[in-house]
Amino acid sequence: MATTRRKTSTTSESGAYMSQYDQEVEQRLKVIEAKLEELSNQKSESSTSDTSELEKKFDVLIEVLKKTPSLNIGKLSKGLL
């Protein structure tokens, strides 16, 4: 006795029929993409604050170096600092 498979009528964005495996893979891919988007947003938010904090530290370092005449920072930086 032959068994019959029940076909699903799910189609991809291109209109092609998708197997159950394809549907499961598509669902997992959507979850991964959502988590990636979430991580990307978190990183961009934190990198902005990290950058400003790093710039502050850099500015303090430059000011300290400028106060040391023997380093001659003005001449070495060609007046850019």
C-alpha positions as CSV (number, residue, x, y, z in Angstrom):
1,M,0.0,0.0,0.0
2,A,1.5,3.3,-1.1
3,T,1.4,6.2,1.2
4,T,0.6,9.6,0.0
5,R,2.3,12.8,1.1
6,R,0.3,15.8,1.8
7,K,1.8,18.7,-0.2
8,T,1.9,22.1,1.4
9,S,1.0,25.1,-0.7
10,T,3.6,27.4,0.8
11,T,5.6,29.3,-1.7
12,S,8.7,31.4,-1.5
13,E,8.9,35.1,-2.4
14,S,9.8,34.0,-6.0
15,G,6.7,31.9,-6.2
16,A,8.4,28.5,-6.0
17,Y,6.9,25.8,-3.9
18,M,8.7,25.1,-0.7
19,S,9.2,21.8,1.0
20,Q,8.7,21.4,4.7
21,Y,12.5,21.4,5.1
22,D,12.7,24.6,3.1
23,Q,10.1,26.2,5.4
24,E,11.9,25.2,8.5
25,V,15.2,26.6,7.1
26,E,13.4,29.8,6.1
27,Q,12.0,30.2,9.6
28,R,15.4,29.6,11.2
29,L,17.0,32.1,8.9
30,K,14.4,34.8,9.8
31,V,15.2,34.2,13.5
32,I,18.9,34.5,12.9
33,E,18.4,37.7,10.8
34,A,16.3,39.3,13.5
35,K,19.0,38.5,16.2
36,L,21.7,39.9,13.9
37,E,19.7,43.1,13.4
38,E,19.3,43.4,17.1
39,L,23.0,42.9,17.8
40,S,23.9,45.3,15.0
41,N,21.6,48.0,16.6
42,Q,23.1,47.4,20.0
43,K,26.7,47.7,18.7
44,S,26.0,50.9,16.8
45,E,24.5,52.5,19.9
46,S,27.4,51.4,22.1
47,S,30.0,52.3,19.6
48,T,28.8,55.9,19.5
49,S,29.3,56.3,23.3
50,D,32.6,54.4,23.1
51,T,33.9,56.7,20.5
52,S,33.0,59.9,22.4
53,E,34.6,58.4,25.5
54,L,37.7,57.5,23.6
55,E,37.9,61.0,22.1
56,K,37.7,62.5,25.6
57,K,40.6,60.3,26.7
58,F,42.6,61.2,23.6
59,D,42.1,65.0,24.2
60,V,43.3,64.6,27.7
61,L,46.4,62.7,26.6
62,I,47.2,65.4,24.0
63,E,46.8,68.2,26.6
64,V,49.2,66.3,28.9
65,L,51.7,65.8,26.1
66,K,51.5,69.5,25.1
67,K,52.5,70.5,28.7
68,T,55.8,68.6,28.3
69,P,58.1,71.0,26.4
70,S,60.8,68.5,25.8
71,L,58.4,66.4,23.6
72,N,58.0,69.3,21.2
73,I,54.5,68.2,20.2
74,G,53.7,71.4,18.3
75,K,56.7,70.9,15.9
76,L,56.2,67.1,15.6
77,S,52.5,67.5,14.7
78,K,53.3,70.4,12.4
79,G,50.8,72.6,14.3
80,L,47.9,70.2,13.8
81,L,47.6,69.5,17.6
